[in-house]
Amino acid sequence: MNKKIFHGAILESVLLNLINETSEHGLHGYAISNALKKKFGVNLGPSTIYPELKQMEKKGLLASSWDFSVGKARRQYRITRKGQGLMTEYNSELKAIIPTFRPLELSLKTPR
């Protein structure tokens, strides 16, 4: 998948959904990067992921805390109640929008 699509509300929605899947313990940035690569085949680097996570935390969509249990300290991100609300809103909007897209080959056919 083309990583250019992963910005703005789409990236925010994807991150909220990924983090929500593990909301009990949260995810650290490297695990989020690996999950994006595994689930979508997109390799987003730290310069994309960490600023987005920081912005989402400032907006109150995520909360973070330090985890020292694995030796190296890692910041774990968890979705907040506000983040869950926005994730639900994004999911509803995407479910309404996606069926309206037509496959490219159908939209490029010339009328007879």
C-alpha positions, -999 to 999 in steps of 0.1 A, spaced: 0 0 0 12 35 -8 23 52 24 13 87 11 -23 79 21 -12 75 57 -14 111 70 -40 134 86 -72 118 97 -65 85 80 -32 80 100 -49 92 132 -77 67 126 -53 38 119 -32 46 149 -63 48 172 -75 14 159 -41 -3 163 -36 11 198 -72 2 208 -66 -34 198 -41 -36 227 -56 -8 249 -52 -29 281 -14 -26 281 -8 0 253 18 -1 226 52 15 223 63 34 191 84 6 177 56 -19 182 32 5 164 56 8 135 58 -30 133 20 -34 135 16 -9 106 41 -28 85 26 -62 93 -11 -51 88 -8 -27 59 27 -33 44 36 3 52 70 12 67 65 46 85 96 57 102 100 73 136 100 108 121 64 102 111 51 81 139 64 98 170 53 134 161 19 120 153 17 102 186 28 133 204 1 154 187 -26 128 195 -15 129 231 -17 167 231 -53 164 217 -62 140 245 -67 111 222 -39 91 237 -23 88 271 12 75 277 34 62 305 69 48 308 74 11 310 106 0 326 98 -38 328 117 -49 297 151 -33 306 150 -4 281 125 23 291 97 25 265 68 49 263 35 30 261 6 46 244 -30 38 253 -62 52 238 -83 75 260 -121 78 262 -119 108 239 -98 88 215 -123 59 216 -151 84 207 -132 98 178 -122 63 166 -159 53 166 -167 85 147 -140 79 121 -151 42 117 -187 52 111 -177 79 86 -154 55 67 -181 28 66 -204 53 50 -178 66 25 -160 35 14 -189 19 -5 -192 50 -27 -158 44 -42 -158 25 -75 -129 4 -87 -107 25 -109 -113 3 -140 -150 10 -138 -146 47 -135 -121 49 -164 -143 31 -190 -154 54 -218 -192 55 -225 -204 38 -257 
